[in-house]
Amino acid sequence: MTWHQPSEQQLAASYAGQAVESLRAWPTLVMVRDGEAVTFSASDREIIRLHDHGTADLHLTSPVIDRLIRTLDASVHLDRSAEPGWVIIRLEDSVALHALLSLVSVALKANL
């Protein structure tokens, strides 16, 4: 049996899977699978979309993004979304996964 190193896309998908497993345990979040994405909402507000290709869209809200702009811009895993109030996180490694889980808490406080 030959071992093959997983591709970047496979690794990203595994981090997205780990995020789904972690977030399923959060009592305030409701999960819905929609095609190639898993969406988590709280109080009928969409908070996060995890995509099969290893990215996550996170609804931080515009005021939070404005407050955290320097920190967010310094992250190699994070991009601003064209959608106001949202950011995109590339789940490339465990650092990005932990950042996502931390920012979900911020997103929940900002949206509820």
N, C-alpha and C positions, 0 to 999 in steps of 0.2 A: 504494500500500500504506500503510495507516494503522498507526502504532505505538500500542499500548495498554500502559499501565503495568501490570505484573503485579500481581495481587491479593496481599494478605498471605498467603493460603493457598497460592498458587502459589510465592511466595518461600520460605515455610516448607518446602514440599515440596522445593524445590531445595536448601535447606540440609540437609535430611534425606538427599537423594540424595548430596550431597557427603560427608556423614558416612559413608554406606555405602561409597562409593568409597575413602575414607581407611582405614576400619576393615578392609576386605577385605584390605589389604596387611599387616595385623598378623599375624605368624606364630602367636601363641598363641590367636587368635580363630577360631572356626568359625561360619560364617554359615548361617542357615536362613531362607528366605522362608516366611511362614505367613500367608496371606490378605492383610490390609492392613498387616502388620508384617514387619520384618526383625529377626531375633533373632541376637545374637552371644553365644556361650558359650565358656568356657574350662574345660578339665578337667571337663566335664559340669555346670558351674555357669553358669546364665544370668547374664550381665553387663549386657546392654543390649537394649532393644527400641526400634526406630525405627518410628514409625507414619507412614502416608501423610499424615496431617493435620498433620505438622510438629512432633510432640513426640517426646521420647525418655524412656523410663523407664530409670533407671540404678541398679544395685544397688551402692550404696556401703557398705552394712552399717550397722547401728545405731551401733557404736562410732565409726566414721568420721564419721557425721552428728553425733554428740554432740560430737566434737572440733572440727568445722568449723561448728557451728551458727550462730555470728555471721556468718561470711562467707557461708554459704549463705542465711541469712535476708536479707542485704543485696542479694542478686542479684535483679534484676527479671525474670530469665529462668527462675528456678527455684522450684519449689514442692515441699513435702513430699508424698509419696504416702501414701495410706491403708495401703499395703502396707509393713510394717516393714522398714527397711533400704533402702528405695528412695526416689529423688527423681524429679521430673518436670522436664525441661528443655524450654522452648518455644524451638524453633529459628527465631527471628524475624530474626536477623541474623548477621553473621560473628563478632561477639563471643560470641554464644551457641554457635556452632559450635566455636570455639576453646576455650571453657570446657568443652564436652562432651568434646572430644578429650583435654584435660588431665585431666579427672575420670575418664575411662575408665582411664587409667594408675593412678590412685589406687584405683579399683574393682578392678582386676586384682590389685594388691598386697594389698588387703583380703580378697579372696575366695580367693586361692591360697596 
